Amino acid sequence: MAKKMSSKNGSIGQKQTFTITAPGALSVQLMGDFTHWQKNPISMEKGAQGVWRTTVELAPGTHHYRFFVDGEWHDDPECTLRVPNPYGGENMIRQVKASATA
């Protein structure tokens, strides 16, 4: 599932895979605090049965994210950890645990 990775600055990150099913979508992006939201969105790749996927390295900690599908914000239906955001919606939460071994 999650894999350890060492980043350029020596900190240990974890590979995290994000997926969303959107068979009719033309474009899906992952945005969150780790992308500075809309400043550096991550384009996702469409696979079988319209499942969009990307894998990113995240530092240990709590990360907020959402999907941007064809210009509209979407929740992650698989995510149960959520917090209200200032725009009347919810941000999804991904918890990345620190590795026990360095």
Helices and strands as residue ranges (DSSP letters): E 4-6, E 12-21, E 28-32, G 33-35, G 37-39, E 42-43, E 45-46, G 48-50, E 51-58, E 61-69, E 72-74, E 82-84, E 90-96
